[in-house]
Amino acid sequence: MLPKKCPACKQKTLSYDNEYVFCTSCSIYKKPLKITQKPLAWANKRYWWWRLPIFAWFIVMFIDNLHNLEFAFNRLGNPFSALDFGIHELGHIIFSPFSEFMHILGGSLFQCLFPLLWLIGFLQKKWYFAAAMCWCWLGLNLFDVAIYVADARARLLPLSIGLGIFGIDPTDTDAAYDHAHDWYQLLSRTNHLNSDLAIAHGLRIAASIVFIIGLTLGGILLLQMLISSIQRLSKSAKKL
């Protein structure tokens, strides 16, 4: 997918490193890589075979979430679920100094921000495939939050109430549950409780979009890895 023909000498002798594209034949042509070329040049020297199962697993997760509206809450089906739950609870603590409303919102908000923080870190390290998969991770979290939002009126999901019952009579289990249900609190306080399903639908659309972005970027990188691997094998065979 990267050009091979040198614009100067017209030979198929272009080579790529992490920062430049240059001709190994005429030594005249040398230019900095475009931002869209850097991930492909990075993929040229990477192995595709151990990344393929990760990519395939995210595809399965995407399909399962599309077919089952409550799949994201299937903690056994998603190895990220325990981590995401911990991130969600940490978000409540991080945002608690800003206001009670932000304390409640902070769980879902930080759960979705966390993959983006890792995405930025991976880009700085030039780990482009991992960065692409962070989009899929964000998609998983958006599907998860969508289920939580859709439950605002029904309030049927099992919740970890924990510290959420401070100030509530512990014998009043319904009041304790409602107090601990983030999206019941958020939507009822903003008079949007009747819009829970519509908001959840919007989140599912957003989840699908970012998932597709991640799978598309990851798929392009894997294809480039496969092409470069085939080319290396072809060159090795010609030398024999």
C-alpha positions in Angstrom: 0.0 0.0 0.0 3.1 2.2 0.2 4.5 3.5 -3.1 7.6 1.5 -4.3 8.6 3.5 -7.4 11.0 6.4 -7.0 9.8 9.6 -8.6 13.4 10.5 -9.5 14.8 7.4 -11.1 11.6 5.6 -11.8 12.9 2.4 -10.1 10.9 0.3 -7.6 13.6 0.9 -5.0 11.8 3.1 -2.4 12.5 2.2 1.2 11.0 3.4 4.5 12.1 3.9 8.0 10.2 5.4 10.9 10.6 9.0 9.7 11.6 9.1 6.0 11.0 7.5 2.6 14.1 7.3 0.4 15.4 5.7 -2.7 18.1 3.0 -2.3 19.1 3.2 -6.0 19.6 6.8 -6.9 20.1 8.3 -3.4 18.5 11.5 -4.6 15.0 11.1 -3.4 14.4 11.5 0.4 11.4 13.0 2.0 9.8 13.0 5.5 6.9 10.5 5.8 3.4 11.9 5.8 1.4 11.4 8.9 -0.7 8.8 7.1 2.4 6.9 5.9 4.1 6.6 9.3 1.7 3.8 10.6 2.1 1.9 7.4 5.9 2.2 7.4 5.9 1.1 11.1 3.8 -2.0 10.0 6.3 -3.0 7.3 8.7 -4.5 9.9 6.1 -5.9 12.3 4.6 -9.4 12.6 0.9 -9.9 11.8 0.4 -13.4 13.1 0.2 -12.7 16.9 -1.9 -9.6 16.4 -4.5 -11.4 14.3 -6.2 -13.2 17.2 -6.5 -9.9 19.1 -8.1 -8.3 16.0 -10.4 -11.3 15.5 -11.5 -11.2 19.2 -12.5 -7.6 18.8 -14.5 -8.4 15.7 -16.4 -11.1 17.7 -17.0 -8.7 20.5 -18.4 -6.1 18.0 -20.7 -8.7 16.4 -21.9 -10.0 19.8 -22.7 -6.4 21.0 -24.7 -5.7 17.8 -26.7 -8.8 18.1 -27.3 -8.8 21.8 -28.3 -5.4 23.4 -27.1 -6.6 26.8 -23.9 -8.5 25.8 -21.7 -5.7 27.1 -22.9 -6.5 30.6 -22.0 -10.2 30.2 -19.0 -10.0 32.5 -17.8 -13.5 31.6 -17.9 -12.7 27.8 -15.7 -9.7 28.1 -12.2 -10.0 29.7 -12.0 -6.2 30.0 -15.1 -6.1 32.2 -13.3 -6.4 35.6 -10.8 -3.7 34.5 -13.5 -1.5 33.2 -15.5 -1.9 36.4 -12.5 -0.8 38.4 -11.9 2.2 36.1 -15.6 3.1 36.4 -15.4 3.2 40.2 -12.1 5.1 40.1 -13.8 7.7 38.0 -16.3 8.4 40.7 -13.4 9.2 43.1 -11.5 11.3 40.6 -14.4 13.5 39.7 -16.0 13.7 43.2 -14.2 17.0 44.1 -15.9 18.9 41.3 -19.6 18.4 42.3 -22.0 15.7 43.3 -23.3 15.6 39.7 -19.7 15.1 38.3 -19.1 12.5 41.0 -22.1 10.5 39.7 -21.2 11.1 36.0 -17.5 10.5 36.6 -17.7 6.7 36.6 -19.1 6.4 33.1 -17.1 9.4 31.8 -13.7 8.1 33.0 -14.6 4.6 31.8 -14.8 6.1 28.3 -11.9 8.5 28.6 -9.5 5.8 29.9 -9.0 4.0 26.5 -8.4 7.4 24.9 -5.6 8.1 27.4 -4.0 4.8 26.4 -4.5 5.6 22.7 -2.5 8.8 23.2 0.2 7.0 25.0 0.5 4.3 22.3 0.7 6.9 19.6 3.5 8.6 21.5 5.3 5.2 21.6 4.4 4.7 17.9 2.6 1.5 18.8 0.0 2.0 16.1 -1.8 -1.3 16.2 -2.4 -1.0 19.9 -3.6 2.5 19.4 -6.1 1.3 16.8 -7.4 -1.3 19.2 -8.0 1.4 21.8 -10.8 2.6 19.6 -12.4 -0.8 19.9 -11.9 -0.8 23.6 -13.7 2.6 23.7 -16.5 1.0 21.7 -16.8 -1.8 24.3 -17.1 0.8 27.1 -19.7 2.8 25.1 -21.8 -0.3 24.7 -21.5 -1.0 28.4 -22.6 2.6 29.3 -25.5 2.3 26.9 -26.9 -0.6 28.8 -26.6 1.3 32.0 -28.4 4.3 30.5 -31.1 2.1 29.0 -31.8 0.7 32.5 -32.5 4.2 34.1 -36.3 3.8 34.3 -36.4 0.0 34.6 -33.6 -0.2 37.2 -33.2 -4.0 36.9 -29.4 -4.3 36.5 -27.5 -5.8 39.5 -25.4 -3.0 41.0 -22.6 -2.8 43.4 -24.1 -0.4 45.8 -21.2 -0.1 48.2 -20.5 3.5 49.3 -23.5 4.8 47.3 -25.8 4.3 50.3 -24.3 7.0 52.5 -27.1 9.1 53.9 -29.7 6.4 52.9 -31.5 4.1 55.3 -29.8 0.8 54.6 -33.0 -1.1 55.3 -34.7 0.7 52.4 -33.2 -1.4 49.6 -35.2 0.4 46.9 -34.0 3.8 47.9 -30.4 2.5 48.3 -30.5 1.0 44.8 -31.9 4.2 43.2 -29.3 6.3 45.0 -26.6 4.0 43.6 -27.9 3.9 40.0 -25.8 6.5 38.2 -28.0 7.1 35.2 -31.3 7.1 37.1 -29.7 9.9 39.2 -28.3 11.8 36.2 -31.4 11.6 34.0 -33.9 12.2 36.7 -32.0 15.3 38.0 -31.8 16.7 34.4 -35.5 15.8 33.6 -34.5 13.4 30.8 -35.5 10.1 32.5 -38.0 9.4 29.7 -35.2 9.7 27.1 -33.1 6.9 28.5 -33.7 4.6 25.6 -33.1 7.3 23.0 -29.8 8.3 24.7 -28.8 4.6 25.0 -29.5 4.2 21.3 -27.3 7.2 20.5 -24.5 5.7 22.6 -24.8 2.4 20.7 -24.5 4.2 17.4 -21.4 6.0 18.7 -20.0 2.7 20.0 -20.5 1.2 16.5 -18.8 4.1 14.8 -15.7 4.1 17.0 -15.5 0.3 16.8 -15.5 0.4 13.0 -12.8 3.1 13.1 -10.6 0.8 15.2 -11.3 -2.3 13.1 -10.6 -0.4 9.9 -7.3 1.1 11.1 -6.3 -2.2 12.7 -7.2 -4.1 9.5 -5.2 -1.8 7.3 -2.1 -2.2 9.5 -2.5 -6.0 9.5 -2.8 -6.0 5.8 0.3 -4.0 5.4 2.1 -6.4 7.8 1.0 -9.3 5.7 2.0 -7.7 2.4 5.5 -6.8 3.7 5.9 -10.3 5.1 5.0 -11.9 1.8 7.4 -9.5 0.0 10.2 -10.5 2.4 9.6 -14.2 1.8 9.5 -13.6 -1.9 12.9 -11.8 -1.8 14.3 -14.6 0.3 13.1 -17.3 -2.1 14.7 -15.5 -5.0 18.1 -15.5 -3.3 18.0 -19.2 -2.9 
